[in-house]
Amino acid sequence: MSTALSADNLGVVYDHFHALKDVSVSIESGESFGLVGESGSGKSTLLRAVAGLAPVSEGTIEIHGERLLGSKRSKSFYRSVQMVFQDPYGSLHPRQTIDRLLLEPLAIHGIGDGEKRIARALDEVGLGNGFRFRYPHQLSGGQRQRVAIARALIVEPSILLLDEPTSALDASVQAEVLNLLEQIRRDRKLTFVMVSHDLGVITHMCERLAVMRGGAVVERLTSVELAAGSVHEDYTRNLMVASKGFVKA
């Protein structure tokens, strides 16, 4: 199996604050990999560094064996890697219809056959063509996040970066969106990197995970080990206790 994404000794500094310190991860193609930790632990910063949205001060990032330079990302990068953000309303332009929101990435990448691709993308996330000419404010939170997922998928990436993709949703809707993501990953053979503070979500969605604290990786586990409570760090145990609904405390 080939490596889809790797970071080696990655550092991110904001105004002398070290948001990431010597972080290394390696994620195989087709794998779903989790990043967990409390707020400010660096897990979202790692995704943003990969996406070119955070300033990398040291270390390297590789996508399918190709090293990324600096924070600038090429069009070909965004064909391979797409990100789904936590807030589905904030990530969608409020004055654009769903049709326009889905057409924009196709136009940016010079991809034709827009009608067919938009219909397929909406169908894949469980929304019909009737949603095409609505605006984000006319949709529920779960529907907006499905649109955000459709927008990420429409350019047919191989890697999805998922930054707390369900934390802003009601519990029942969370489960629907997580099941949708898992189905899409299997169907498309995608690689997921998922950030969550909810260990139950990570255990359900991911095969392996890294536990982060203070901008560094403090423990690496499989989801089976986490579910069994086979952890080494007290910090991880405290996360288990704090994670709502996580039975192994």
Secondary structure, 3 states (H helix, E strand, C coil): CCEEEEEEEEEEEECCEEEEEEEEEEEECCCEEEEECCCCCCHHHHHHHHHCCCCEEEEEEEECCEEECCCCCCHHHHHHEEEECCCCCCCCCCCCCHHHHHHHHHHHCCCCCHHHHHHHHHHHCCCCHHHCCCCHHHCCHHHHHHHHHHHHHCCCCCEEEEECCCCCCCHHHHHHHHHHHHHHHHHHCCEEEEECCCHHHHHHHCCEEEEEECCEEEEEEEHHHHHHCCCCCHHHHHHHHHCCCCCCC
